[in-house]
Structures are given as structure tokens and as C-alpha cells.
Amino acid sequence: MLTGLIRDARTVTREVSADSLELAKAALAEAAPVGYELVKAPARMRKGSITLDVTGTFAPRGEAREVEASDLAALRQLIPDGWELLLVRRAG
């Protein structure tokens, strides 16, 4: 018997514009969905302007859960769409 640890791997993006990195960071904090944390935020400066356009990517940080199956192929079939397998261990 195998036990796999899985977690939600879906991401959400939010676009913000601001005149400084501090303001962009604050805007992204306000835009964060409940239960998600910011995992990346590349910034681009508009040509001829001080305005930054930032794309924040947020990932859920809820609890992982376990699934059990007799073999690896069966275990992979138990992983819902949008989830990822973090580790596999033998039960027992």
C-alpha cells in the first residue's frame, strides 16, 4: 500500500499598477484571495512613466491531504485536477 501527500496547485493572478514597489506590494496584499499567498510578482515599468505594472501570482496554502492506493498508477489516478503529488511513501 502506498500513501501519497497531495496539495492544491492551482494559481490565481492579479494585475496591479502603482508608482512604487511599496504601493504595488500593498495593492497585491489587498488583491490576494483568502487562503492564498503571493508566490511571485514580476514588475514592468511603463515606457516614459514611473508607473509599474505588476502581475502577482498567488497559490493556495491550505493543508495537504493524504491519498492511499495499492500502486503508483492507482495513486496518480486519485489526484484531482489542479492538485500535485508532493511525496509517496510505503504504508506500514
Phi, psi and omega per residue, in radians:
M1 nan 2.388 3.111
L2 -1.980 2.526 3.044
T3 -2.083 2.258 3.115
G4 -2.019 2.514 3.073
L5 -1.802 2.158 -3.097
I6 -2.175 2.742 3.049
R7 -2.568 2.763 3.116
D8 -1.159 2.213 -3.099
A9 -2.006 0.153 3.128
R10 -1.198 2.612 3.110
T11 -2.183 2.770 3.105
V12 -2.231 2.423 3.084
T13 -2.000 2.591 3.072
R14 -2.358 2.410 3.103
E15 -1.785 2.302 3.045
V16 -2.352 2.731 3.051
S17 -2.244 2.460 -3.125
A18 -2.747 2.876 -3.130
D19 -1.629 0.023 3.070
S20 -2.720 2.837 3.098
L21 -1.137 -0.626 3.135
E22 -1.099 -0.770 3.121
L23 -1.183 -0.640 3.103
A24 -1.131 -0.735 3.118
K25 -1.076 -0.748 3.120
A26 -1.131 -0.715 3.129
A27 -1.140 -0.676 3.097
L28 -1.172 -0.660 3.101
A29 -1.077 -0.690 3.095
E30 -1.201 -0.568 -3.072
A31 -1.466 -0.143 -3.075
A32 -1.147 2.250 3.049
P33 -1.160 2.642 3.122
V34 -1.072 2.294 3.117
G35 1.502 0.059 3.140
Y36 -2.004 2.679 3.047
E37 -2.228 2.665 -3.124
L38 -1.242 2.196 3.137
V39 -1.942 -0.408 3.010
K40 -2.803 2.690 -3.083
A41 -2.712 1.300 3.089
P42 -1.167 2.449 -3.122
A43 -2.012 2.508 3.081
R44 -2.245 2.344 3.100
M45 -1.590 2.315 3.085
R46 -1.174 2.466 3.141
K47 -1.104 2.262 3.108
G48 1.241 0.400 -3.075
S49 -2.551 2.851 3.029
I50 -1.665 -0.013 -3.083
T51 -1.324 2.344 3.068
L52 -1.787 2.367 2.979
D53 -1.837 2.180 -3.054
V54 -2.178 2.322 3.051
T55 -1.869 1.909 3.118
G56 -1.598 2.307 3.061
T57 -1.914 2.199 -3.098
F58 -2.015 2.455 3.100
A59 -2.161 2.546 3.112
P60 -1.201 2.515 3.120
R61 -2.205 0.795 3.078
G62 -1.440 -3.033 -3.128
E63 -1.272 2.545 2.990
A64 -1.383 2.836 3.093
R65 -2.368 2.817 -3.099
E66 -1.782 2.549 2.994
V67 -2.268 2.606 -3.121
E68 -2.201 2.516 3.093
A69 -2.733 2.907 -3.093
S70 -1.339 -0.498 3.126
D71 -2.562 3.029 -3.047
L72 -1.138 -0.687 3.136
A73 -1.075 -0.767 3.128
A74 -1.175 -0.642 3.123
L75 -1.107 -0.770 3.136
R76 -1.086 -0.564 3.130
Q77 -1.222 -0.339 3.140
L78 -1.479 -0.131 -3.100
I79 -1.414 2.054 3.136
P80 -1.143 2.715 3.060
D81 -1.000 2.405 3.124
G82 1.497 0.042 3.113
W83 -1.936 2.791 3.115
E84 -2.255 2.604 3.106
L85 -1.525 2.107 -3.091
L86 -1.587 -0.713 3.135
L87 -2.781 2.790 3.100
V88 -2.288 2.391 3.063
R89 -2.444 2.697 3.076
R90 -1.379 2.322 3.086
A91 -1.334 2.530 3.038
G92 2.052 nan nan
